[in-house]
Amino acid sequence: MNKAIIGRKLGMTQLFSADGKVIPVTVIEAGPCPVVQVKTLERDGYCAVKLGFSEISEKAVNKPQLGLFKKAGVAPQKVLKEFKLEGSDSMTVGSVVNCDVFTAGDKVDVSGVSKGHGFSGVIKKWNQHRLKETHGVGPVHREPGSMGAISNPSRVFKGKNLPGHWGCEKVTVLNLEVVKVDTERNVILVKGAVPGPVKGIVTLRNSVKA
């Protein structure tokens, strides 16, 4: 992985290719991302670079973070993420990573926090069927169903689909194609859907399995 950037999901739209085919794309506001910190093998034990995104006021950050930003000479950033990039030790603190690090045709992995659905039942969460609505079944039409035999194994098997919290977890979609890069608007158009709600924070990096 030698390229990465932080962005904000703006929504979805569609483009038309030269042969008239419709391409569904996700619009991502990517960058500008200032380099806040560069970690080296000698000082930190590994090589990485810390990028910021979305400038905010000094009142919105605590003193340790404010000291980090002042040391780097950059404005306070709302989002900080660390990336292990090839050649990151050659990057300079205070430089800016823009959306032009990616070009049309690149394969990227997009990570984000999925939409939260709260506490959900098995029908909504696991796409299970409801029980029969005949005599003697109710009122349990939307419940999980049998939990297993009574005497053997006398327990519920691990991995059984049950109600619970759904969503609001990190999800990564692999091998998405960059369709277009608009440097004037700091926008990257990625083919297909990416995790998270509108205005959610996402990260783009070089595809590791392309």
C-alpha positions in Angstrom: 0.0 0.0 0.0 1.7 3.2 -1.1 -1.3 5.6 -1.5 -4.0 6.6 0.9 -6.4 9.5 1.6 -9.2 10.4 4.0 -12.5 11.5 2.6 -16.2 12.1 3.3 -19.0 10.3 1.5 -21.3 12.8 -0.3 -23.8 10.4 -1.9 -24.3 8.4 -5.1 -24.9 9.4 -8.7 -24.3 7.9 -12.1 -22.1 8.5 -15.1 -22.3 7.4 -18.7 -19.4 5.7 -20.4 -18.4 6.3 -24.0 -20.4 3.4 -25.2 -23.5 4.6 -23.4 -23.5 2.3 -20.4 -24.6 3.6 -17.0 -21.9 3.5 -14.3 -23.2 3.9 -10.6 -20.6 5.9 -8.7 -20.1 7.1 -5.1 -19.0 10.7 -4.8 -16.2 11.1 -2.1 -14.8 14.4 -1.0 -11.1 13.4 -0.7 -8.7 15.6 1.1 -6.9 17.9 1.3 -5.1 15.9 4.0 -2.1 17.5 5.7 0.7 15.3 7.1 0.5 15.7 10.8 3.2 13.2 11.9 5.7 10.9 10.2 6.8 7.8 12.2 10.1 6.2 11.5 11.6 2.8 12.2 14.4 4.3 14.3 12.2 6.5 16.6 8.9 4.6 16.7 9.7 1.1 15.7 7.7 1.1 12.4 7.1 3.4 9.5 3.8 5.2 9.1 2.3 8.6 8.4 -0.6 10.3 10.2 -3.0 12.3 8.0 -5.6 14.8 9.1 -8.9 15.8 7.5 -11.6 18.5 7.9 -10.2 21.6 9.6 -11.8 22.7 12.9 -11.2 25.4 15.5 -8.6 25.1 18.3 -11.3 25.1 20.9 -12.6 21.7 19.6 -9.4 19.8 20.4 -7.6 19.0 23.7 -4.2 20.2 24.7 -2.2 17.1 23.7 -3.7 17.1 20.2 -3.3 20.9 19.9 0.4 20.5 20.7 0.7 17.9 18.0 -0.9 20.2 15.4 1.3 23.2 16.5 4.4 21.1 16.3 3.5 20.0 12.8 2.5 23.6 11.8 -0.9 22.6 10.6 -4.4 23.7 11.6 -6.4 21.4 13.9 -8.1 18.6 12.1 -11.3 16.8 13.0 -10.2 13.4 11.8 -6.7 11.8 12.3 -5.8 8.4 10.8 -2.6 6.6 10.5 -1.4 4.7 7.4 1.5 2.4 6.8 2.7 3.5 3.4 5.7 2.5 1.4 8.2 5.3 1.5 6.2 7.2 4.2 9.5 8.0 6.0 10.4 10.3 3.0 7.2 12.4 3.5 7.5 15.7 5.2 5.4 17.0 8.1 3.2 19.8 6.9 2.9 18.7 3.3 -0.6 18.1 1.9 -2.0 14.9 0.2 -4.7 15.7 -2.4 -7.1 13.6 -4.4 -4.7 13.7 -7.4 -2.7 10.8 -5.7 -5.3 8.6 -7.4 -6.1 8.5 -11.1 -9.0 7.0 -13.1 -8.6 3.3 -13.4 -6.9 2.7 -10.0 -8.2 -0.1 -7.8 -8.9 1.0 -4.2 -10.2 -0.5 -1.0 -12.7 1.8 0.8 -13.2 1.5 4.6 -15.9 3.2 6.6 -18.4 2.7 9.5 -21.6 1.1 8.3 -25.0 2.6 9.0 -26.3 1.8 12.4 -29.7 0.1 12.7 -29.9 -0.2 16.5 -31.4 -3.3 18.1 -32.9 -5.4 15.2 -34.7 -8.7 15.1 -33.7 -11.7 13.1 -35.9 -10.9 10.1 -34.4 -7.5 9.6 -30.9 -8.4 10.7 -30.4 -11.9 9.2 -33.2 -11.9 6.5 -34.9 -14.9 8.0 -38.5 -15.9 7.2 -41.3 -15.3 9.7 -43.0 -18.3 11.2 -46.3 -19.6 10.0 -49.3 -17.4 10.8 -51.6 -20.4 11.4 -53.5 -21.5 14.5 -51.2 -22.3 17.5 -48.1 -20.5 16.3 -48.7 -16.9 17.6 -47.8 -14.6 19.0 -44.2 -15.4 18.0 -44.4 -14.9 14.2 -41.2 -12.8 14.0 -39.1 -14.6 16.7 -36.0 -16.7 15.9 -37.7 -20.1 16.2 -36.4 -23.3 17.9 -33.3 -22.9 20.1 -32.4 -26.6 19.8 -33.3 -29.9 21.4 -34.0 -30.1 25.1 -31.9 -33.1 26.3 -29.2 -33.2 23.7 -27.2 -30.9 23.3 -29.1 -29.0 26.0 -27.6 -25.7 24.8 -27.8 -23.2 22.0 -25.1 -23.7 19.3 -22.6 -21.0 18.8 -23.2 -18.8 15.8 -27.0 -19.0 15.9 -28.5 -15.9 14.3 -30.3 -14.0 17.1 -31.6 -10.5 17.5 -29.1 -7.8 18.5 -27.2 -4.7 17.6 -26.9 -4.3 13.8 -24.5 -2.1 11.9 -22.2 0.7 13.2 -19.1 -1.3 12.6 -16.0 -1.0 10.4 -16.6 -2.4 6.9 -14.1 -2.5 4.0 -15.1 -3.0 0.4 -12.3 -4.4 -1.8 -11.3 -3.7 -5.4 -13.4 -0.8 -6.3 -12.5 1.2 -9.4 -11.8 4.9 -9.5 -13.9 6.2 -12.4 -13.0 9.9 -12.2 -10.9 12.3 -10.2 -11.9 16.0 -10.0 -9.0 18.0 -8.7 -10.8 21.3 -8.8 -13.5 20.1 -6.4 -11.3 17.6 -4.4 -13.7 14.8 -5.4 -13.1 11.2 -6.3 -15.8 9.1 -8.0 -15.7 5.4 -7.2 -17.6 2.8 -9.0 -20.2 1.1 -6.8 -21.3 1.6 -3.2 -19.1 2.3 -0.2 -19.9 1.7 3.5 -21.5 4.4 5.7 -24.1 7.1 5.6 -24.0 10.3 3.7 -21.3 12.6 5.2 -19.7 9.6 6.8 -15.9 9.5 7.0 -14.2 6.9 4.7 -10.6 6.0 3.9 -9.3 5.1 0.4 -6.1 3.1 -0.1 -4.5 1.0 -2.8 -6.2 -2.3 -3.3 -4.2 -5.1 -1.5 -5.8 -7.9 -3.6 -6.0 -6.4 -7.0 
